Amino acid sequence: MFAAYQPRAASAYQRINVETSMHTIDQHQLVSLLFEGVLSSIAAARGALARGDVSAKCSSVSKALRIIEEGLMTGLDRQAGGELAQNLEALYDYSLRRLVQANAHNDDAMLEEVAHLFEPIAQAWTQIKTTPAPAPTAAAVAPRAEMRVAAMAGGLSHA
């Protein structure tokens, strides 16, 4: 009476749903979703590591790596973004290396470190859109975000 569950069909539907959503959301929402995806993938990897589920850990770390590399890094406007874009690129590059190391060494502390690096940036990004005051200009937002990223990047050079 009912057709058997078909993972490939469900996966295709999910992919189409995501692609459709991508065309209907603005760039700010897209970046928010990317940050959320990185953080949830790292959380899933940490949970899988705690359970000893190597396959799920590897899958979750791979997902976080792809989101950073194919979503966040490729979305950087290095020309218009100036120093802020350079700092974010350095943070993303560092995070990629730490995630690969965490995956190879089953190191929860490295996973936690990357999550802690992304959390304030994701929160700040969300607050930019939800601030009820007049919409801040890029010149007003960039210095605050730049200081936060620069402070983190300063700590990264010693790691």
C-alpha positions in Angstrom: 0.0 0.0 0.0 2.8 2.5 1.0 6.0 2.7 -0.9 9.2 1.8 1.0 11.3 4.7 2.3 13.8 5.7 -0.3 16.7 7.7 1.1 17.8 8.8 -2.4 14.4 10.3 -3.1 14.3 12.0 0.3 17.8 13.4 -0.2 16.9 14.7 -3.7 13.8 16.4 -2.2 15.8 17.9 0.6 18.4 19.2 -1.9 15.7 20.8 -4.0 14.1 22.3 -0.9 17.5 23.8 0.1 18.2 25.1 -3.4 14.7 26.8 -3.5 15.3 28.3 -0.1 18.6 29.7 -1.2 16.9 31.7 -3.9 14.3 33.2 -1.6 16.5 34.4 1.3 18.7 37.4 1.4 22.5 37.3 1.8 22.4 38.1 5.5 20.1 35.1 6.2 22.3 32.9 4.0 25.4 33.7 6.0 23.5 33.2 9.2 22.5 29.8 8.0 26.1 29.0 7.1 27.3 30.0 10.6 24.5 27.9 12.2 25.5 25.0 10.0 29.1 25.1 11.1 28.2 25.3 14.7 25.6 22.5 14.5 28.0 20.3 12.6 30.7 20.8 15.2 28.2 20.0 18.0 27.2 16.9 16.1 30.8 15.9 15.7 31.5 16.4 19.4 28.5 14.3 20.3 29.5 11.5 17.9 33.1 11.7 19.3 31.7 11.3 22.9 29.6 8.3 21.8 32.6 6.7 19.9 30.7 7.0 16.6 33.6 7.5 14.2 31.6 7.5 11.0 29.2 10.2 12.3 32.1 12.3 13.7 33.9 12.2 10.3 30.7 13.0 8.5 29.9 16.0 10.7 33.5 17.4 10.6 33.4 17.0 6.8 30.1 19.0 6.7 31.6 21.8 8.8 34.7 21.8 6.5 32.6 22.1 3.4 30.4 24.9 4.8 33.5 26.9 5.8 35.4 26.3 2.6 32.6 26.3 0.0 30.2 28.7 1.7 31.9 31.2 4.0 35.3 31.4 2.3 34.0 31.7 -1.2 31.5 34.3 -0.1 34.2 36.7 1.1 34.6 39.8 -0.9 38.3 40.3 -0.6 38.3 43.5 -2.6 35.5 45.4 -0.8 36.0 43.7 2.5 39.6 44.9 3.1 41.2 44.0 6.4 38.0 42.5 7.8 37.8 40.0 4.9 41.5 39.2 5.3 40.9 38.6 9.1 37.9 36.4 8.4 39.8 34.5 5.7 42.6 33.8 8.2 40.1 32.7 10.8 38.4 30.3 8.3 41.8 28.9 7.2 42.9 28.4 10.8 39.5 26.7 11.6 39.8 24.4 8.6 43.2 23.2 9.8 42.0 22.7 13.4 39.0 20.7 12.2 41.2 18.4 10.1 43.5 18.0 13.1 40.6 17.4 15.5 39.2 14.8 13.1 42.5 13.0 12.7 43.3 12.9 16.4 39.8 12.6 17.8 40.4 15.8 19.8 37.3 17.3 21.4 39.2 20.3 22.6 40.1 21.3 19.1 36.4 21.0 18.0 35.4 23.1 21.0 38.0 25.7 20.1 36.6 26.1 16.6 33.1 26.4 18.0 34.2 29.1 20.4 35.8 31.0 17.6 32.6 30.9 15.5 30.1 31.6 18.2 30.7 35.3 18.8 31.0 36.0 15.1 27.7 34.2 14.4 26.0 36.1 17.3 27.4 39.4 16.1 26.2 38.7 12.5 22.7 37.9 13.8 22.6 41.1 15.9 23.5 43.2 12.9 20.1 42.3 11.3 18.0 42.4 14.5 19.2 45.8 15.8 16.1 48.0 16.0 18.1 51.2 15.6 18.5 52.6 12.1 20.3 50.2 9.9 24.0 50.5 10.6 26.3 51.3 7.7 29.1 49.0 6.8 31.5 51.7 8.0 29.8 51.6 11.5 29.6 47.8 11.8 33.0 46.9 10.3 35.2 48.5 13.0 33.5 46.6 15.8 33.5 43.3 14.0 37.0 44.0 12.8 38.3 44.5 16.4 36.6 41.2 17.5 38.1 39.3 14.6 41.5 41.0 15.0 41.5 40.1 18.7 40.8 36.5 17.8 43.3 36.4 15.0 45.9 37.8 17.4 45.3 34.8 19.7 45.5 32.5 16.7 49.0 33.4 15.7 50.3 31.9 19.0 48.5 28.6 18.5 
